[in-house]
Amino acid sequence: MRRTILIVLTALVALVALVGVASAVTTGSGNASSVTRARLEKSLPVVFANTYVNQAHLLGRTVTAASLHAKAMCDKHGPDVADVGPGGDWNCLMSWTDPQVPMPPEGYGKFELNVHSNDCYTAGGPSKLTGFLTITDKHGKNVTNPLFEFDGCFDPKTENTATGVYFPSLLAVTSPNLTSDASGRAGVSVTCGTGAQGCAGTVVATAGRVNLGSMPFKLKEEATGTLRLPKPIPTGTKEVTFTVQSTTGVGPPGPSTIPVQGS
């Protein structure tokens, strides 16, 4: 009986040890993924530039990949997650040079990537910069836009050194309207986008010539927040204007005007 108990205990210890090893291997392989920020930042601009040239050819334009000077900054699921591993939560900010397609004030376009464990990915960018699903080619025909969504792969043996490319986060005022509480005060929603070092600064609110006060903000990348107006909205006010003054990151190119609900 005693021998049987010893045999069972030995088997259980061995099983626990195997589970521990398997867990360690799984954890290790996750951290050692070939999908990294640096590799995506090196691959995406090259694939994008070549695809851009294909689109330009369809449109009857002459563009070279080298002339675009494309560069990218990539991030996986915000500042609190390591920029390693496959998934559909990769965002890359990318800039390029084309006199006929000027960059927005923040200086880049945002691309969403679905990255696979086989070191390949699918990327989709902002339609205002890359075009919609179909475009009219130089012959007047509607054709598929190769830049609307495109695939790429990278060599897992590519050097994994940092590219040193950084772009500022963009703060956006996102409330569709304002609703006052019993005291006449309201809150406005803001979002800090993908980028480096998050967003900080002040938002100034005005209703016509009435200054409703300044609201400081400090947000991490890809975070949202609500800023409370310091003063009540005057009765009968139809809209409130918000002006962003950024010290970290960038704000909208101009003031954002939001209607007051129920006025």
C-alpha positions as CSV (number, residue, x, y, z in Angstrom):
1,M,0.0,0.0,0.0
2,R,2.8,2.4,1.0
3,R,4.6,1.6,-2.3
4,T,1.5,2.3,-4.3
5,I,1.1,5.8,-2.6
6,L,4.8,6.6,-3.3
7,I,4.3,5.7,-7.0
8,V,1.2,7.9,-7.3
9,L,3.0,10.8,-5.6
10,T,6.0,10.5,-7.9
11,A,3.7,10.5,-10.9
12,L,1.9,13.6,-9.6
13,V,5.2,15.5,-9.1
14,A,6.3,14.6,-12.6
15,L,3.0,15.8,-14.0
16,V,3.3,19.1,-12.2
17,A,6.9,19.5,-13.4
18,L,5.8,18.9,-17.0
19,V,3.0,21.5,-16.7
20,G,5.5,24.0,-15.4
21,V,7.9,23.4,-18.2
22,A,5.1,23.7,-20.8
23,S,4.0,26.9,-19.3
24,A,7.5,28.3,-19.3
25,V,7.9,27.3,-22.9
26,T,4.6,29.0,-23.9
27,T,5.5,32.2,-22.0
28,G,9.0,32.2,-23.5
29,S,7.8,31.7,-27.1
30,G,5.3,34.5,-26.6
31,N,8.0,37.0,-25.5
32,A,10.3,35.7,-28.3
33,S,7.8,36.4,-31.1
34,S,9.4,37.5,-34.4
35,V,6.6,40.1,-34.7
36,T,8.0,43.2,-33.2
37,R,7.6,47.0,-33.5
38,A,10.9,47.5,-35.1
39,R,10.4,44.9,-37.8
40,L,6.9,46.3,-38.7
41,E,8.3,49.8,-38.8
42,K,10.9,48.7,-41.3
43,S,8.6,46.6,-43.4
44,L,5.5,48.7,-43.7
45,P,7.0,51.8,-45.4
46,V,8.6,49.6,-48.0
47,V,5.4,47.6,-48.8
48,F,3.4,50.8,-48.7
49,A,5.7,52.7,-51.0
50,N,5.7,50.0,-53.6
51,T,1.9,49.7,-53.4
52,Y,1.6,53.5,-53.7
53,V,3.6,53.4,-56.9
54,N,1.2,50.8,-58.3
55,Q,-1.8,53.1,-57.4
56,A,-0.1,56.1,-59.0
57,H,0.5,54.1,-62.2
58,L,-3.2,53.3,-62.4
59,L,-4.0,57.0,-62.0
60,G,-1.5,58.0,-64.7
61,R,0.9,59.6,-62.3
62,T,4.7,59.1,-62.1
63,V,5.9,58.5,-58.5
64,T,8.9,56.5,-57.2
65,A,9.1,54.6,-54.0
66,A,12.2,56.5,-53.0
67,S,10.6,59.9,-53.5
68,L,7.9,59.2,-50.9
69,H,10.4,58.9,-48.0
70,A,7.8,56.9,-46.1
71,K,8.4,56.2,-42.4
72,A,6.3,54.6,-39.7
73,M,5.8,54.3,-36.0
74,C,3.9,51.3,-34.7
75,D,2.2,50.4,-31.5
76,K,0.4,47.3,-30.2
77,H,-2.7,48.1,-28.1
78,G,-1.5,51.2,-26.3
79,P,1.3,52.1,-23.9
80,D,0.6,49.4,-21.3
81,V,1.1,46.4,-23.7
82,A,4.5,45.3,-25.0
83,D,4.9,46.0,-28.7
84,V,5.5,42.3,-29.5
85,G,3.4,39.5,-31.0
86,P,0.7,38.9,-33.6
87,G,-2.8,40.3,-33.4
88,G,-5.3,42.6,-34.9
89,D,-4.5,45.4,-32.4
90,W,-1.5,47.0,-34.1
91,N,-1.7,50.6,-35.2
92,C,1.0,52.3,-37.2
93,L,1.3,56.0,-37.9
94,M,3.0,56.7,-41.2
95,S,4.1,59.8,-43.1
96,W,5.2,60.2,-46.7
97,T,5.9,63.0,-49.2
98,D,3.6,63.6,-52.2
99,P,2.9,67.2,-53.2
100,Q,-0.5,66.1,-54.6
101,V,-1.5,64.3,-51.3
102,P,-0.5,66.6,-48.4
103,M,-0.3,65.3,-44.9
104,P,-2.9,66.4,-42.3
105,P,-1.7,69.0,-39.7
106,E,-0.6,66.2,-37.4
107,G,1.8,65.0,-40.1
108,Y,0.8,61.4,-40.6
109,G,-2.0,58.9,-41.4
110,K,-3.1,56.1,-39.1
111,F,-3.0,52.5,-40.4
112,E,-4.6,49.5,-38.7
113,L,-2.7,46.3,-39.0
114,N,-3.8,42.6,-38.5
115,V,-0.5,40.9,-38.0
116,H,-0.2,37.1,-38.2
117,S,2.1,34.6,-36.6
118,N,3.6,33.8,-40.0
119,D,5.2,37.3,-40.1
120,C,2.7,38.6,-42.7
121,Y,0.1,41.3,-42.2
122,T,-2.9,43.1,-43.7
123,A,-2.9,47.0,-43.5
124,G,-5.6,49.5,-44.1
125,G,-5.1,53.3,-44.0
126,P,-7.2,56.4,-43.9
127,S,-9.3,56.8,-47.0
128,K,-8.8,60.5,-47.1
129,L,-5.2,59.9,-47.9
130,T,-5.1,56.5,-49.6
131,G,-8.5,56.5,-51.4
132,F,-11.6,54.4,-51.2
133,L,-12.1,50.7,-52.3
134,T,-12.4,51.6,-56.0
135,I,-10.7,54.4,-57.9
136,T,-11.1,55.8,-61.5
137,D,-8.0,54.9,-63.5
138,K,-6.3,56.9,-66.3
139,H,-8.6,55.2,-68.8
140,G,-11.8,56.3,-67.0
141,K,-12.5,52.8,-65.6
142,N,-13.4,51.9,-62.0
143,V,-10.8,49.6,-60.7
144,T,-9.8,48.2,-57.3
145,N,-7.6,50.5,-55.3
146,P,-4.5,48.6,-54.3
147,L,-3.8,51.0,-51.5
148,F,-7.2,50.7,-49.8
149,E,-6.0,47.5,-48.1
150,F,-2.8,45.7,-48.8
151,D,-0.7,42.7,-47.6
152,G,2.9,42.5,-46.6
153,C,5.4,40.2,-45.0
154,F,8.8,40.7,-43.3
155,D,11.8,38.5,-42.8
156,P,11.8,37.3,-39.2
157,K,15.6,37.5,-39.4
158,T,15.5,41.2,-40.0
159,E,17.5,43.2,-37.5
160,N,15.3,44.1,-34.5
161,T,17.0,47.4,-33.7
162,A,14.7,50.4,-33.0
163,T,14.1,52.7,-35.9
164,G,13.9,55.9,-33.8
165,V,10.7,57.0,-35.6
166,Y,8.2,58.8,-33.3
167,F,5.1,60.8,-34.0
168,P,3.0,62.9,-31.5
169,S,-0.3,61.7,-30.3
170,L,-3.4,63.6,-31.6
171,L,-5.9,64.9,-29.1
172,A,-9.5,65.0,-30.4
173,V,-12.7,66.5,-29.0
174,T,-15.2,63.7,-29.5
175,S,-18.5,64.7,-27.8
176,P,-21.3,65.0,-30.4
177,N,-23.2,67.3,-28.2
178,L,-23.3,68.8,-24.6
179,T,-25.9,68.1,-22.0
180,S,-26.0,70.4,-18.9
181,D,-26.7,69.0,-15.5
182,A,-28.9,70.8,-12.9
183,S,-26.2,73.3,-12.1
184,G,-25.8,74.2,-15.8
185,R,-22.4,72.6,-16.1
186,A,-21.4,69.9,-18.7
187,G,-18.5,67.6,-19.6
188,V,-16.8,67.2,-22.9
189,S,-15.1,63.9,-24.0
190,V,-11.6,63.9,-25.4
191,T,-9.4,61.1,-26.9
192,C,-5.7,60.8,-27.1
193,G,-4.6,58.8,-30.2
194,T,-1.7,56.5,-31.0
195,G,1.7,58.3,-30.7
196,A,4.5,59.1,-28.4
197,Q,4.3,60.4,-24.8
198,G,0.5,60.9,-24.8
199,C,-1.4,64.2,-24.7
200,A,-1.2,67.1,-22.3
201,G,-2.3,70.7,-22.3
202,T,-5.4,72.9,-21.8
203,V,-8.8,73.1,-23.4
204,V,-10.4,76.5,-23.3
205,A,-14.3,76.7,-23.6
206,T,-16.2,79.7,-24.8
207,A,-19.9,80.4,-25.5
208,G,-19.9,83.3,-27.8
209,R,-18.0,86.0,-25.9
210,V,-18.4,84.2,-22.5
211,N,-15.3,82.4,-21.3
212,L,-16.4,79.2,-19.6
213,G,-12.9,78.4,-18.2
214,S,-9.8,76.4,-19.0
215,M,-9.5,72.6,-18.4
216,P,-6.1,71.0,-18.0
217,F,-5.7,67.5,-19.4
218,K,-3.1,64.7,-19.4
219,L,-3.8,61.4,-21.1
220,K,-1.9,58.3,-22.1
221,E,-1.8,57.3,-25.7
222,E,-5.1,55.7,-26.8
223,A,-6.9,56.8,-23.7
224,T,-10.2,58.8,-23.3
225,G,-11.3,61.2,-20.7
226,T,-14.0,63.7,-19.8
227,L,-13.3,67.3,-19.0
228,R,-15.7,69.2,-16.8
229,L,-16.5,72.8,-17.7
230,P,-15.5,75.1,-14.8
231,K,-18.5,77.4,-15.3
232,P,-22.2,76.8,-16.1
233,I,-23.3,77.1,-19.7
234,P,-25.5,80.3,-20.0
235,T,-29.2,79.7,-20.5
236,G,-30.1,79.7,-24.2
237,T,-26.6,78.9,-25.4
238,K,-26.8,77.0,-28.7
239,E,-23.2,75.9,-29.0
240,V,-19.9,75.9,-27.1
241,T,-16.4,76.2,-28.8
242,F,-13.4,74.3,-27.5
243,T,-9.9,75.4,-28.3
244,V,-7.0,73.0,-27.6
245,Q,-3.7,74.3,-26.4
246,S,-1.2,71.3,-26.4
247,T,2.0,71.1,-24.5
248,T,2.5,67.4,-25.3
249,G,1.2,65.9,-28.5
250,V,-0.9,67.9,-31.0
251,G,-4.4,69.2,-31.0
252,P,-7.0,69.8,-33.7
253,P,-6.0,72.3,-36.4
254,G,-8.8,74.6,-35.2
255,P,-11.5,75.1,-32.6
256,S,-14.2,72.5,-32.2
257,T,-17.8,73.7,-31.9
258,I,-20.3,71.4,-30.2
259,P,-24.1,72.0,-30.0
260,V,-25.8,72.2,-26.6
261,Q,-28.6,69.7,-26.4
262,G,-32.0,71.0,-25.4
263,S,-31.2,74.6,-26.2
